Amino acid sequence: MIDQQVQLGQPVPDFTLPSVGGEGDTVTLSQFRGSKVVIYFYPKDMTPACTQQACDFRDSATYFASKGAVIIGISGDELKSHVKFAGKHELPFPLLADTEHIVSRMFGVWQLKKMYGREFEGIVRSTFLINEEGILVKEWRKVRVRGHVDEVLQEVSGS
């Protein structure tokens, strides 16, 4: 159990989650040491904004790779949902299933949300950039989808 929240300028604790599209059945953060890592948290597979965000990252995946960065998507959905989502949209990066919300809590993105007068817990759309040494160097919280991937690309290119 990870009991600390990540902080800018600090190492991100290692974690392992079940994966679709990764190396085998799980992905561990430390396997990407030496590369920049873009982790984006999104609320739910197959919803309009989450689909747009995933497709925006997909369409820029080659450019991210040219800058030495890997992309990882994380939501609370089950692997079965990720398989369908990744297949339908031809996502070339791993989607991780954080069904127990452990990593989401570690990044502080599992929060109380309000929609249509109803309160519930869920993932607040957020993105994090981790450098080659495993240090959190940039965070985008409460992300709006339009133009977001371009912002991340600019940061990856300059870091």
N, C-alpha and C positions, 0 to 999 in steps of 0.2 A: 504494500500500500504506500502510495506516494502522499506525503502529508504536508509538503511545502508548495507554495505557489511560485511560479517562475518569475524572475525579476530581470529587467533590462540590465545588460552588462554582466550577467552572471551565467555560469554553465547551466544548461537545461538538464535536469535529471534524466537518466536513461529510462526508456519504457519500451514495452513490447505489446503489440496489439494484433489480433487476427486481421488478415489482409486479403484483398482481392487485387490481383495485378502486381503483387510484389514477388520477391524471391521466396517461393514456398508459401506456406500457410500463414506466416506471421512476418511482421516487419518490426525491427528494433532500431530505435533512433541511432544508436552508436554505429550501426553498419554503414552509415553515411558520413562518418567522420572523414574529413578531408574534402568534403563538398559543402557548398551552401545548401541549406534545407529551407524550403518554403512550406510551412504547414498551414493549411487553411481549414478552419472549422466551419461547417455549414449545418443548418438545422435538419434537412430532410431530403433524401433521394427523391427524384422525379417531380419536385415542386418547381414552379417557373423560375424563381430567382436562383435557386440552387443549381438548376440545370444550366441557366445562362452562365453562372459563375464557373461551373465545371467545364463548359464548352469554351469559355474564354481562356481558362488555363490550358485546356487541350490545344487550342489554336496557337498558343504561344510556347508550347512545351519545347519545341526545337530550339527556340531562342534562349529559353531558360537553360537548357542543357549546354548551349554554346558558351554560356557564362559560368559554367561549373555548378549549376544549381539543380537540385531535384525537387519535385513537387510531391506533396503528400496531402490527400484530403482525408478529413476525419469527421464522422458524424456518429450519432448514437444508434443508427440503423443496424439491423442484423446483416450478416454477410450475404444472405440470400438476396436481400434488397440491393446491396452493393453490386453483386454479380449482374443483376438485371440492368441497373443504372449504368455501370461501366460498359457493358456490352452494347446497350442501345446507343450510347453516345461515343463509343470507341475511345474511351479515356485511356491514355498511354501511361498513366501514373497510378500508384497504389491508392486504394481507398481503404481506410482502416475502420474497423467496427469498435467503437468505444461504448459498448452497451451498458457497462457499469458506471460510465461517466467519470472514471478515475483520471484519465488524461485531460478531459475537458475541465474538471475541477482544478487540476494542477495548473492549467493555463488561465483559470479564472473566467472561463466562457460558459460554464453551466450556471445559469442564473434564473431568477424568477422573472418571468415575462408576462406581459398583459396584452391580450388581443380580444377585441369585441367584448370588453368588460369582464373577461375571464382571466384568472391568474393560473399559470402553470410553469413548471420548470422546463428549461430547454437550452439549447445551444444558441448563444448570441454570435452571429456571423463575425468571425475575426480571423486575421492572418498574422503569422509570425515568421520572421527571418532569423535563422540560426547560422552563424558563420562556420567556417571550416574547422574551427577548434571546439565547436559545440556551445558557443556563447550566444545568448539571445541578444541580437543587435537592433532589431526593429519590431514594433508591433503596430498593427492596425486593428482597432476595436470598433465594434458596431459599424461594420463595413456596409457601404452602399455598393451594389454590384457594378453599376455603370462606371467605367473608367478605372475600376480598382486594379485589375490585372496590369494595366499600363503603369500605375503608380509602383506596384511591386517590381515590375521589370526595370523601371528607372533606378530603384534602390539596389537591386541585384547588380545592375550594370555599373553602378558607382561604388559599390562596396568591395 
